[in-house]
Amino acid sequence: MATAQGLAGYWSSWQAAARDAPEMAAFLGIDPTQGDNC
């Protein structure tokens, strides 16, 4: 996190069942069959 520059960030590992769900891919607008990953 770099709050002094007015930036903020957060990273977290996603729960595998949610991360790999087709509904999540659709929500994010990605296509896992084309190599897109979240």
Secondary structure, 3 states (H helix, E strand, C coil): CCHHHCCCCCCCCCCHHHHCCHHHHHHHCCCHHHCCCC
